Amino acid sequence: MTDLPGWLQGFAADQRDPEEVRQWVSSTAEAIGEGVDLPADIRPLLLLAVEEHWLAFLSGVAVEDEVGVTLVPAAAELAMEVARHHLGLPVLLKIYQTAQEASWAFAVDVVRHAPDSLDHEALLVWFWTKANRWFGTSVELSVAVYQSEVDRIRRRGDARRFEVVSDVLAGAGVATSSLSAELGGHPINGVMHVAVIARAVDADAIEQLEPAITALAATVPGARVVLVRPGGRELWGWLPVSDGTRQMSWQAEFPERIRVTVGGPAGGIEGFVGAHLDARSAQRVALSPSRQVAVTHYDDVAALTLLALDPVAAERFVRTTLGGLDQQDLGSLRDTVRVVLTSTENADGVAGSLGVHKNTVRYRIQQAERLLGHPLRTRAGDLLLALDYYDAFLL
């Protein structure tokens, strides 16, 4: 019986012959070319990767399986080129799958023509085990290289997009055609823009930023959102919409630790900028620790954002306006005042909204007016604004 390790060493030596290597590389690359549609400029690198893989495999013929497999340099470069050509991960996987099929056909042929004195079953098991481990590890390492390059390309594109949009937001003279091109054809002129800013309250929620904006955009029929990644805990988005979108509720299901602010709609490149700045201003309210609202539209908190510019003066205004109503334990009184001032219902209707008896409503109004020192309708606008600020920042 022929010694298997000794035969394998002789086999490896024979296969390292330059002509044998050339034939192996040519036939394997041809099989890959038939199974995978690759750009012509990648073929030389493919040939080199096949050759390096084969020679590295042959060099490990007599090496124990426990020794780790490393990715040959040309294979790593091939994975990066597949990413750079935007071919997709299935293309890279198909290359390895086709190469593995060709290798297995070669191995079966080698076993078929091996000496009768050799244990063919043991040889087949050796090829199967060694090749599977080689391809499995090589695929895993190649996918890691591919994904790393995809991420690098995306970050580079994100950085460029962020740079251009930041220039526009800062008032730099960027042509609308250039901005549109950088945003993947997103229309700038002739449409109304809604700007969205999603912010993660903590780092664990960062991965939920894009799903949050996507969910919000899904509430607008036909809207296509374009995203800009500034880094950190934020994600920006713009949607081209009709002006009627202003009346939409903008509600969607969001993770607990995401806050979304909305600005617009507004037209043209000025609207593109203005809507974003409004969404940014709305964050002064949306990110208040006492506010637990997922989506905040600038239109709903515009006055509060102005008050928030000077917190000291704002709190003084609120305390003065609310008088004795600013006590923490008077929430039911403040709720009643808000409903009375914003409702067109009579006492019965207000009572129904609050779930109390109408006499309770009358009693609460009397209490509130006593604490305020004047009727509810006196300076009603200031009173509502003070209530809103209290709930957002002082509660």
N, C-alpha and C positions, 0 to 999 in steps of 0.2 A: 504493500500500500504506500503510495507516494505521500510524503510529508506535506501537509497543507501549508504551513507557514513558509517552508522553503519554496514551494511552488509559487506562492503569492509574491515573494520577493523577486523571483525570476520574471514573473508576469509584469510586475511594476517596472523592472529594468527594461524589458522589451517595449513597454508602452511609452517610456520616456524618449524613445527614438524620435528625432524631429519629424520624420515622415509620418510615423504613427500618430504623433500629437496633432500634426496638420490635418490628417484624415479625421481624427476624432472631433476636432474643433469644427471642421467644415461640415461634417454630417450633423452634428448637434445643432450648430447655428442654423443650418438649413431647415431642420425640423422646427426650430423655434420660429424662423421666418415664415414658415407655412402656417403655423398656428397662431401667430401674434402679428398684428399689423403695426410695425414700428417705423418711425421716420428713418430715412436713409442715413442721416448724420449720426444715428445711434449705433449702426451696425458695426463700425470698427471697434467701438467700446464693448459691444456684445461679444465679438470674437475674442477680445483680450480677456474678458471676464470668464468666458468658457474655458479658455486655455489655463488661466490661473487657477480656476476651480479644479480642473482635471489634474494638473501637476501637484497641487496641494493635496488632493485626495490620494494620489499615487504615493506621495511622500509619507503618508500615514498608514500605508498598507500593513506594516508590521508593528504599528503602535497600538497599545491597548485602548479599548473603547473609552476608558475613563479620562483620557486626555481631551481637553476642551477643543472644540472647533472654533476657529476664528474666521471672520469674513475677509476674503481676499480683497486687496485694494481696488481692483477694477470692478468688482461686484458692488462695492460701496459707491463708487463713482457712477455705476450704471443705475443704482437705485436713486441717486440724486438727479441724474439726467431724466429719468422717468418723471420725477416730481417737477423738474423745471419745464418739461414739455407738457405739463398738465394732463398727463395720460391717465391718471387714476390708478389707485392701488390694484384693482383687478388685472391690469396689464402686467404689473410686476409679478403678481402671483401666477399668472398664466405662463410667463417666461420660465419660472421655476418648475411649474407643473409639466410643461412640454419637455424641458430638459430632463426631468426625472423619468418621464416615460421613455425617452430616447436612451437614457442610461440603463434602465431596466431591460429594455430590448437587447442592448449590447451585452449586459451581464448574462442574460439567458443564452445568448449565442456563444459567449465564452465558455459557459458551463457545458453546453452541448458538445463543444469541440475539445474539452479538456481530456487529458489522458484517462483511459479506463481505470487505471490504477489509483486514480484520485477519488476521494469520497465526494461525488457530485452533490449529494444532498447537503453536506457540510459546507461546500463551496457556495451553494445557492443561498443558504442561511447566512453565510458570512457577508455576501454581497448585499442581501436584503437588509440586514441589521446595520451594516456600515453605511450604506447609501441612504437609508431612511434617516439615520441620525445626522448624517452630513447635510442632507437637504433640509431636514426639519430645523436644524440650528441656523443654517444659512438663510433660510426664509425668514426666520424670526429676527435675525440681525439686520437683514436687508429691509424688512418692514420698519424697523426702528429708525434706520437711516433715512428711509423715504419719508416717514412721518415727521422727523426732525427737520428735513429740508422743506416739506410742505408748510410746517409751522413758521420756519424762517422766512419763506416767501410771503406768507400771509402777513406776518408782522411787518415786513418791509413795505408791502402794499398798504397795510393799515396805517403805518407811519406816514407814508406819502399822502394818503387821503386825509389824515388828520392834519397834516401840515397845511395843505391847500385850504381845507375848511376853516382852520384856525385863522389863516390870513384873511379869508372872506369875513369872518366874524369880527376881526379886528379892524375892518374897514379898508384893507388893502385892495388895490385895483386889479382884481382877478376877473378875466373875461368869463361871462356866463357859459360860453361854450367849453372853456377849460374846466370850469367847475362841474358842468354836466358830464363831461368825459371822465373826469376823475371819480365821479359817483356812478359810473357804469351806465351812463345815458339817462340818469334821473333828470326829468324836465325842470327847468328853472323859470323860464318866462312862460306866460300864458296859463299858469296854474296857480292855485292857492296852496300854500304850504302849512302843514301842521307839524310842529316840532315836538319831539318827545325826548325826555331825559329820564333814563332809569338808573336808579342808584341803589346799591346794596348797602344795607345798614351795617352789615359786618362782612368780613372776608369770606365766610362760608357760603354766602348767598351770591357771590360773583357769577357763578356758572348759570344762575337763573336770570341774568339780565336780558340776554337775547330772547329766551322764551317769553319773558314778560312783555317786551316790545312787540314781538310777533303776535302774541295773544291779543294785545290791544289793537294792532293793525287789522287783525282778523274781524274786528267788529265793524270795520268800514268796508263795505262791499267793493271789490275791485281795486282796493288801494294796494300799492306796492311800496313797501317800506325800504329805504336805503339806510344803512347803518354806518356809523363812524365810531371807531374805538379809540378813545383818548387814553386808555389805560386806567389803572387803579380800579376803583369801585363803580365807575360810570360807563354807560353806553348811550350814545346819541342816536336819534333816528329822525327821519323826515318822511312825511307822506304827502303826495299830491292829492288834493281832495276838492270837492265842490264846497262852495261857501256855506251850504246848508249843514255842513258837518259841525258847525259851531253849536248846534242845538242837540247834538248827540250826547248820550250819557257817558261814553268813554269808559264803561265799566267792563271788567274782565276778571277772571280768576287769577290771583297772583300769590306767589309765596309770601309768607308772613313778613319776611325781612327785606322786601323790595318796596321802594317808593318810586312812583312814576309821576312826573309833572308834564303838563301839556300846554303849549302855546300856539296861538293862531286860531283859525286859518288867516293867512295874509298872503298877498300876491307878489310875484316877481322876486328878484334877488333881495330886495329890501324886506320882503315878507319872509324869505328864507332866513335872514339874519334876525329880524324882529321877533319872529315866532320862537326862535331858540332863546333869545334873550329873555322873553317873557317866561318861558319854561324854566330858565335859570332863576329868575326872580321868584317864581312860585315855590322854589325849593326852600326859601326862607321860612315858609309856612309848613310845607310838606314834611320837612325833616325835624320839626319840633318834637321833642321827646313825648309830649303829651298828646300828640296827634296820631291817631291810628287809622288813617285813611289811605287806601292803596293808591288812588289816582287823584291828583289835584290839578284842576284846570286854572290857569292864570286868571281867566275872567271871573272866577268865583272868589278869588282871594287878592285881587289887584290892590284894594285899599290896604289890606293887611300887610302886603309886601312893602308898601311905602312906610307904614308905621314901624315895621321891623327894622328899617334902616337906622332908627334911633330908639333902641329898646328902653332907655331910661325915660325919655320923654313920652314914649308910648305907654309905659306902665303908669306914669303919672296921669296921663289922659284917662286911662281905663279906670284907675282907682277913683279919680275925681268924678267921672261920669257915672260909675256904678254906685258910688256912695256905700251904704251898708250892704248892698247886694254882692260885694266882693268877698264875703265870708265863704270859706270852703264848704261849709255844711248847708249852704242854701242853694244847692243845685236844682232842686225842684222848683224853687221860686224863679230862678233864671230861665229854666226851661219853659215855664208858663209864660213869662214875659216875652220870650222869643216867639212862641206860638201865637200869642195874642197880637204881636206887632206884625207878623208875617202872614196871618190868616185872614181870609175874607169871611170866615164863618162867624156866626153869633156865639153867644156863651155856650149854648148847647153843643154846637159844632166843635168849639175849642175843647170843651169837656170830653167829647167823644175822642178827639185826637189824643188827648192826654190820658184817657182811661180813668177819669175821675168824675165826681158829681159836679154839676154846674155851680153849686154853692161853694164847692172847694175852689173853683176857679175864681169866683168873686172874692173869696177870702184872701187868696194868694195875691190877687191884683192889689187889694187894699194894703196888704203887708208890703208889697214891693213899692208902692207909691209912698208909703210912710218912710221906708228906708231911703228911697231916692230923694224925697223932699219935694216932689212935683208929680203931676200926672204922667202916665206912661207915654202918651203921645207927644209930650213936650220933648223936642230934640230926639225924636224917635230914631233918626238915622244914626246919630252919634251913639245912642244906646245900643243899637244892633251891632255897630262896629266894635264897640267896647266889649260886648258879649262874645263876639267872634274872636277877638284878640285874647280875651281872658281864657277861652276854651283852648286856643291854640298854644298859648305860651305861659299862662300863669296858673292853670289848673293843677 
